[in-house]
Amino acid sequence: MNNSPTPHLPTTRREFLRLTGGGLGMLAFSSFAPRFLTQAAAANLPAPARDKKILVLVQLAGGNDGLNTVVPYADDLYYSLRPKLGFSDPSVLHKLDDHMALATPCGAMADMVKEGKFAIVQNVGYPNPNRSHFRSSEIWETASDADTYLSDGWVGRYLDNCCGGAPTEGVHASEPTAVHATTAMPQTFFAKDPQNYFSIGGNARANQRVHKRKDGQEFKPLLDSFANAPATGDTGNFLSHTLMDALVTEKRVQNILQTYQPGTQYPGSALAQSLQRVAALVAAGMETRVYFCSQTGYDTHANQFNNHQRLLGDLSDSLAAFQKDLEAHKLDKQVLTMTFSEFGRRPYENDAQGTDHGTAAPLFVMSGALKQGGLLGDAPDLNIPPKGDLTYKIDFRQVYATVLHRWLDTDPSAIIGKGFEELPFLG
């Protein structure tokens, strides 16, 4: 007879999250639902097919400067607006046509444009733009109007509407529908219904911090004891199943990441390593439909040029490595990668040789299955009044509508509303 004391089981999700510090190793339990509860609601829905399309979102956090990313090198107004910050020598740029070029560090992107697997959507924004980092990020992540506040993210609504079915047995039974490579769950994933989420975020030091309790004890023995403790009523069953699913997923993901052999060499940056982890999970056949990565540092109010060019070089090289890795595993036509940022920067440089919060900016989409690559939409109109700003031409929800309909095979109106004309980068 086992006389060892039964560990204290948390009685609420909040207490559970407090005890575990929000995660076990890389696992973030935020909105993590036990499989036995979601199965009942999804009993009449088909399980996801193994070859369904996968979406990878890459956030450029801080507000990326579009004019020094996709440069209107043939427009004299560009040089007037940016006498110090602009590219003075167009010959160092990667020309896309007779008017626009990618910045010098974006050579890998330019190569993918030539190969037809990289598209640049110009002048993306929304009506009545907000220049607050928090609020504008919220608008992009929830796909709301500027004057509307939504609690759930656009991907969360997609998961609520379209991803109820999941395998009920075998190795895929506890796999998450969405994975984020960030330390906190992005608002993009917030959903009304319980969803399975998993985190592969943070650097090694951060992962080590969340894997330890403040008193130095490891979480895993504690959680193992929770999972194997005698269940007491509905709460005990809920937590037991939650923990068992969590531990199974944790072990499977760790094994995948530790044994993965990438098809190319990745840069050593945080973004590149996040994308390599995503590639590993995709190659392992995980049921996950959406992944979320983030690159920080784009709030370039001062001394922008060198810092921004470094970020762009990292972005370009990391995306190219990710695409080459997918190609090596013959997955490049199954994965669509899309960048976004909360806003662009002001067209004119400031006194600190930086740029302030602006409005419209380009975003990128990448896949071996693009119908149309290269430049999409009109070049930015720089004929603006003093202290004026760029006018968006493409609503970001047009991009979302295109992805939802033509990639994720769902009706966009149920997710983001009606009236958003789709774009031609997907068939």
Secondary structure, 3 states (H helix, E strand, C coil): CCCCCCCCCCCCHHHHHHHHCCEECCEECCCECCHHHHHHHCCCCCCCCCCCCEEEEEEECCCCCCCCCEECCCCHHHHHHCCCCCCCCHHHCEECCCCCEECCCCHHHHHHHHCCCEEEEEEEECCCCCCCHHHHHHHHHHCCCCCCCCCCCHHHHHHHHHCCCCCCCCCCCCCCCEEECCCCCCHHHCCCCCECEEECCCCHHHHHHHHECCCCCEHHHHHHHHHHCCCCHHHHHHHHHHHHHHHHHHHHHHHHHHHCCCCCCCCCCHHHHHHHHHHHHHHCCCCCCEEEEEECCCCCCCCHHHHHHHHHHHHHHHHHHHHHHHHHCCCCCCEEEEEECCCCECCCCCCCCCCCECCCEEEEEECCCCCCCEEECCCCCCCCCCCCCCCCCEEHHHHHHHHHHHCCCCCCHHHHCCCCCCCCCCC
